[in-house]
Amino acid sequence: MPLIDVDGVSHAYPAQRRPVLQDVTVHLTERRIGVIGANGSGKSTFARLLNGLVVPQTGTVTVDGHDTRRDGRRVRQLVGFCFTDPDAQIVMPTVAEDVAFSLRRRDLRGQRLEDRVRAVLARFGLDAHADHPAHLLSGGQKQLLALASVLVTEPALLVLDEPTTLLDLRNAALIADLVAGLAEQVVLLTHQLELLDGFDRVLVFDEGRLVADADPATAVEHYRRLMRARR
Ligand SMILES: Nc1ncnc2c1ncn2[C@@H]1O[C@H](COP(=O)(O)OP(=O)(O)OP(=O)(O)O)[C@@H](O)[C@H]1O
């Protein structure tokens, strides 16, 4: 698993006085890493640090030794990112074309490209929809397509920002099972705490600070206590 090294990171967005992340240091090597915390606590910003979408004002972030500030291109090859809203990353008219688009930088043409696309669609239960317009998929199917299009690029690390928020129970379970079966390292942000069962490590953010870093049960209890104290 790649080593994610977040060192002394603080970050404020332009036009905001209060930092969104404050002095976050964490070294991650585990296969399944959860990130939880209240709305606005800095989780998405933390996730965006990991693929260089956000470069921190202070501190450094490296993935497998590649600094997101200096070597963003290499980091983006290593880190696949799934947004909460799959419409934000589905870019091509049909399901198969969207997956093929993700492979545009690979030296794959003709039948080899088609075979690769079909294989990934089959793995995600989308093979029957290959030639359908992507925008006509259901929310869950779109989420699956977004995941498929990222995974086909074979990232070493997959960052998932609330991938089940919009989904019904069945599709949420589908995504959870799929994520559980992935060989890749996964950083999963979620408000659905049951998704973290079996995770190796869970980080809790509160007002931009990393306030707990533990096994799922301990981290979730810490988060619940925090939320109870705020009511
Ligand atoms: N691009 C941006 N420009 C300015 N402010 C931003 C930007 N992105 C996030 N913020 C602010 O940073 C703070 C933390 O946001 P962030 O999205 O990291 O939180 P979060 O923990 O992921 O929240 P949620 O659970 O609601 O998704 C919020 O106050 C938000 O308004």
The ligand as a MOL file (V3000), in Angstrom:
LIG
                    3D

  0  0  0     0  0            999 V3000
M  V30 BEGIN CTAB
M  V30 COUNTS 31 33 0 0 0
M  V30 BEGIN ATOM
M  V30 1 N -13.4810 25.7550 -2.5770 0
M  V30 2 C -13.7910 26.3150 -1.4100 0
M  V30 3 N -13.7040 27.6540 -1.2430 0
M  V30 4 C -13.9900 28.2460 -0.0700 0
M  V30 5 N -14.3880 27.5510 1.0300 0
M  V30 6 C -14.4870 26.2460 0.9350 0
M  V30 7 C -14.2100 25.5330 -0.2860 0
M  V30 8 N -14.4010 24.2040 -0.0630 0
M  V30 9 C -14.7860 24.0860 1.2310 0
M  V30 10 N -14.8260 25.3060 1.8290 0
M  V30 11 C -15.1850 25.5540 3.2400 0
M  V30 12 O -14.3130 24.7820 4.0490 0
M  V30 13 C -14.9850 24.2600 5.1880 0
M  V30 14 C -14.7790 22.7580 5.2560 0
M  V30 15 O -15.3900 22.1720 4.1310 0
M  V30 16 P -15.2220 20.6510 3.7610 0
M  V30 17 O -15.9670 20.4610 2.4730 0
M  V30 18 O -13.7830 20.2770 3.7930 0
M  V30 19 O -15.9900 19.9380 4.9610 0
M  V30 20 P -16.6120 18.4840 5.1120 0
M  V30 21 O -16.1890 17.9960 6.4490 0
M  V30 22 O -16.2660 17.6520 3.9340 0
M  V30 23 O -18.1800 18.7760 5.1240 0
M  V30 24 P -19.4530 17.8880 4.6580 0
M  V30 25 O -19.6050 16.7750 5.6390 0
M  V30 26 O -20.5730 18.8730 4.7540 0
M  V30 27 O -19.1780 17.4430 3.2430 0
M  V30 28 C -16.4470 24.6810 5.0460 0
M  V30 29 O -16.6690 25.7780 5.8860 0
M  V30 30 C -16.5660 25.0670 3.5880 0
M  V30 31 O -17.4930 26.1080 3.4120 0
M  V30 END ATOM
M  V30 BEGIN BOND
M  V30 1 1 1 2
M  V30 2 1 2 3
M  V30 3 2 2 7
M  V30 4 2 3 4
M  V30 5 1 4 5
M  V30 6 2 5 6
M  V30 7 1 6 7
M  V30 8 1 6 10
M  V30 9 1 7 8
M  V30 10 2 8 9
M  V30 11 1 9 10
M  V30 12 1 10 11
M  V30 13 1 11 12
M  V30 14 1 11 30
M  V30 15 1 12 13
M  V30 16 1 13 14
M  V30 17 1 13 28
M  V30 18 1 14 15
M  V30 19 1 15 16
M  V30 20 2 16 17
M  V30 21 1 16 18
M  V30 22 1 16 19
M  V30 23 1 19 20
M  V30 24 2 20 21
M  V30 25 1 20 22
M  V30 26 1 20 23
M  V30 27 1 23 24
M  V30 28 2 24 25
M  V30 29 1 24 26
M  V30 30 1 24 27
M  V30 31 1 28 29
M  V30 32 1 28 30
M  V30 33 1 30 31
M  V30 END BOND
M  V30 END CTAB
M  END
